[in-house]
Amino acid sequence: MEWTEILNRIADGEDQHTEFKPHFRDRTAVGKAICAFANTEGGLVVLGISDNQEIIGVAEDSEQVQERLTSFLQSGCSAPVSARLGRHEDPNGWVHWLEVPRQRSFEPMRYDGRVWVRRGRSSVEPSPTELQELYNTFGYILTEDRTIGAAAVSDLDEDSFHSYLNALGIDTDRDPQPEADDDLRNRGAAADIGGELQPTLYGLLAFGKVPQSYPQTRSFFIECVAYDGEGRADEVLQTAEAKGRLAEQVERAVGWFSGLAKHETYGGLRRQDRRLLPLPALREALVNAVAHRDYAITGSKIQIEVFTACVEVTSPGSLPNHMTADSVRAGGRARSRNESMANCLLALGFMERRGRGWPVMRRAMLDFNGTEPEIEHDSDSGFVRVRFWLA
């Protein structure tokens, strides 16, 4: 970029594609701007310009500034930035600039461990929706058969995997047996990437030792919250995080719910404690949530929220494969977004039969208190919510 064009950009002021900084000593501000431009539409960072668009020059030695900028572009962000450097000696001092193109890589750029994007004249962290769109733009669509590069096959629990095979009727103690790597590969728990066997998302969530310990999987658990009222603005009474493998998440969330207060009823002179909800209905809702949620939405968690009037289970993402709320209520043919996860939970006994979820919940609630569960599907906001009434 020529100096005359830089002068025009200075005269126009900061905008979506232009950022001014007086010097490079504030590495954080410069780093966020570079990262934000790389993640959005590209842009220009100009050093030696005051807040009121005056050329004040960078006081440090020009060669040293160029070296520091070159070094920062190589190692300052989560990946090298292919920006072009320029400089010009104005009567008021040296002006340096960086032309940052939009990056094309496996995932969005990070600075200081966080993703930044350009919004107007500011470099900001994206909202969950913006972050998901950004991942999609970069081509990182996280599905159950996508490998997790930060994990290794040794991060899968062998006993858990063998328990699953035994549930399928496979005797893992009988010879001959396939090689362990072949078993993982054949079952979709791992895949070959660049000559190396890596766990898939399905493999980690179904059989991982610590499934939530990787950047892509940190939000893949059930968040449990109980409120003292009918809405999220009321006081929070209890919270918990049900983490672990898919089956463990369900069991821990149900265990947390079982520990909440129960209704008291009396039969004759004896007090009887009655659960807030029938556990089979709640378990079915949670199993469906972990099996069918959209794992491409990396910033959101499954939620179980307990209010004074109802219990809600919310799953990130829309209904899979063109299903509608009416087709869910009707039961029938199952259409899963995550076939391997659903089949694993079925084999482990967490599902009665594919496509039976809603009839099971409806029957349990009608027998319990005469109410029917409700389903809310918001494809614009990206969630599916099941609501159980407590009375």
N, C-alpha and C positions, 0 to 999 in steps of 0.2 A: 504494500500500500504506500503510495507517495505521500510526501509531507503536505502537499496542498489538500489532499483528501482528509488527512488527519486534522488539518486546520478547520475544514468544513464540519467535521464531526464534532470538534470542540465547540464551534459556534452554535451548532444545533442543540447541544446539551445532552445529558444522559437520557437514555431511553431503553427499550427492550433489548437493544443490541449494542449499547455503548455504556462503559463504566469508567469513571475518572478516579484516580487515586493520586495523592500528593507524592507518595514515595512507596518503596517496597518494604519498609520496616514493619508495616502491619501485614504480615504474611497471611493472617487469617482472613482479612477482608479480601485480599487479592486472590487467595486460594478459593474462597467461596464463589467469587465472580467467575474465575476460570472454570470451575466445576459446573456452575450453573449454565454458562454458555455452551460447554461441551455437551450437556444433557438436553439442551433445548434446540435453539436454532442457530447457535454460534454467535460470536460477538467480538467486540474490540475492547480491550483493557488498555487505558492510556495512563502512564505514570508521569508525574510532574505537573499535574493540573489541580488547582485549588477547587474548593467547593463552589466558588462563584465563577468557575470556568476561566480562570486566569492562568496563564503559563507561568509557573514558578520554578520549574526545573527540579531535577533530582540531584541532591547535593553530593551523593556518593560518586566515586570514580566510575566513569561510564563503562569501562571494560569489566570491572568487578560486578556491576549491576547486571550486565549481559550474562556473565558466567553464572551468577546466582539464579537468574531467571531460567537459563537453560537447565540447570540442575533441578530447579523446582518443577519444571515441566516433565522431567524424567521420573521424579520420585515423590513429588509433593502430593499427588492424588493417588487414588487406588490403582490407576493404570497410567502409563505415559500419555501425555497430551501432545498431539502433533501440531502445535501452534507455530506460526511464523513470527519471528521477532524483527522489530525495526527500531531505529533511533534517529534523532535529529538534534543537532546543537543549535538551539535558539539563543538569542542574546540574553535571555533570562536563565538559561541553563539547559541541560540535556533533558529531552523528552523521549521516553521509551514506550513502546507499545507492543501488544501481543494480539495477533489475529487468531482467534480460537475458532476452529471449525466445529461443526457438530460431529460428535464421535460416533463411530459404528463399531460396537463391540458386543460381548456376550451379555453384559448387563450395564445399568447406568453407572456413571462415574460417581465416586465418593471422595469427599474431602473431610478429614478429621472424623472418619468413620460414618459420615452421614451423606445422604443424597441431597443435592441442591439443584434448584431449577430457577429460571429467570421468570419473574412475574413483574411486568412493568419495568420500573427502574431499580428493582430490588432483587437480590439473590436470597431465596427463601427455601425452606424445606417443603416438599410437596405434601398435599393432603393424601390420605389413604387412597382416594379415588385417582388422584393425579399420579401417585406412585405406581398404582397398578397399570394405568394407561402407559406410563413410561416403560415399565417392564415389558408390556406387550409390544410397544414400539421397537424396543431393542431386540425383540424376538425371543425373549425369555418367558415362554408360556410354561408354567410349572404344572405338569400333569403327573399322574401316578407312575408313569413309566420313564419319567425324566430322571437322569442320574444326578446325584448331589456330589459335586466335585470335592467339597470339603470333607467328605466322609470316606471311610475305607471299609472294605468287606469285614475287617476285624471289629467294626462297630456294630455288626449284627450279632444278636444273641443266638447261639447255636441251639440251645435247649428250647427256646421259644419257637424257632423254625421247625425243629423236630416234632414238637407238640402239635404244630399245625399239620405236618405230614401225617402224623399218627391219627389226627382227627379225620383226615381224608381216607384212612384205611390203609396207609402205607406203613409197613413194618420196617422201621429204620434200623433195627438190630439184625435183620436177616441179610445174609450175603447172597449174591454180590450186590453192592450198592454203587450208584454213580459217585463220581468225585464230588466233593462238597461244592466246588465252584460250579460244576455242571448243574447240580441240583438248584443252586441259587439262580443260575442263568435260565434254566428251563422253567422255573416257577415265576420269573419276572421280578425276583427280589434284587437282582443285580444285572448289569449289562456291560458289555465291552466298549470302552471309550479309549481310542488311541492305544490299543493293545493292553490296556489295564482294566481289570474288573472293578466296577464301582457300584455301590448300592443305589437302587432307584428310590424315589420318594415312597413308593409303596413298600419296598423292603425295609426302609427305616421306620416308617410309621407302624408297620405290622410286626417287625421283629427287631427293631433297633434297641440298643442298650440304653441310650439316652436320646430319644428322637428329637427333642427340642433344642439340641445343643449346636445347631448349625444356622448360619444367617438366613437361609431360605425357610427354615422350619420353626423358627422361634415362636411364631404366633399360632402354631397348629396344636391347640389344646382347647379345653373347655373352661371358660371363665364362669365362676359361680358367684352370684350376688343375691343377698336377701335384703329387702327394703322394709322399713317400718311405715308403710303407706301404699298407695295405689299407683305411684309413679316414680320415675328416676330422680325427681327432685327431692324426694323424701330421704330421711336419714338411712344410711347404710348400716345394717345390723351385723351382717357377716359376709365375708368374702373368702374365696378359695380358688386355687388354680388346679384343675384336674389334668395333670400332665402324664406322659408316658406313652406306651403303645396304644393303638386304637382301643383294644379291649380294656386296657387299664384305665384309659380316660373315662370310659363309660362307667366302670365299676367305682372309680373314685368320685365321680360326680354324683352317682346314685348314693354312695355312702355318705357324702356331705349332706345331701338332701335328707337322708334318713335321720340324720342327727338333729334336724330342725325340730321345733316344737310341734306337738301333735294336738289334734282336737280331743277334748275330754267328753266322753259320754257316760251315761250311767244306766246300768241294767240291774234293777232292784237296788240293793245297797252297795253294789260294787262299781267302782270307777273303771272305765275301759278307755284306753288310749287308742285313737284312730288316726292313721296317717293322713297327711294333708292330701295326698294323691295315691292312687294305686301304683305301686312301683313298676309293674309290667308296662303300663302306659308311658311312664316317664322314660323307662329304659328303652322302649321302642323308639321314642322320639330322639333320644340321644344317639342310639345306634344309627338311625337314619341320617342324623346330622353329620357324624364323623365319616359315614360311608359315602355320602352323596354331596358333601359341601364342595364348593369350587376352590380347589387348592391353588389355582392361579392367582387368587386374591391373597397376597402374602401378608398384608398388614392387619387382618381382622381375625378374630377368634370366634368360635362357637360360644354362645352365651346361654346359661340357664339363669333366669331371673325370677325370684320369688317375691310377689307382691301380696298385699292382704286379700285381694280378690281373685288373683289368678297366678299361674305359673307359665312363663313363656320360655320356649327354646328357640333360639334364633341361629340360623346357619348362613354363613356368607355365600353369596352367589344366587343366581336364578335357578329355577327348576331345570333339570337336565333334559336334553334331547326332546325339546318341544312339548314337554309335559305341561299341563295346566293344573290349577288348583282343583278343578272338577275331576280331572282324570286321576289325581291322587286320591280324592275322596272315594272314587269308584273302585279303587284297588285294581286288581288284575295284573296285566303284563308289566313286569318291572323294566324300567329303563334307567340304567345306572350310568353316572358320569365316570365312576371309578370302579370298574368291574372287578379288578383283583381285590380291592379292599372289601367290597361288598361280599364277594365269594369267601374271603378269609373269615369275615365275621359270621357268615352263614355256617361255615364248617366248624367254627368254634362254639356254635350253639347260641350265638347272640341274636340270631334272627330265626323266626319260625320257618318262614318260607318267603322267597322273594316275591314282592308285590302284596304282602299281607300286612304291612305296617299299619296303614290307616284303619282297616277293619279291627285289628287287635286293639288299637288305642280307643276306638269308638266303643267297642264292646265293654272294655274295662271301665271306661268313664260312665257309661249308662248304668252298669251294674253298681258302680260306686256311689254316685250321687245324682244320677238321672240327667247329667249334662252331656253335651257332645263337644269334642275338641274342635277348634277352629284353625284354619290355615290361612295365612296372609302371605301373598307373593308379590313383592315389589321388584319388578325387573329393572326399573330405572335406578333405584338406590342399590339394588343388588343384594337382596336377602330373602330368605324364606323363614317364616315364623309360625310355630305351632303354639296355640294357647289352650291351656286347661283351666277351667273355672273351678274354684274351690268350694262353691256352694251351688 
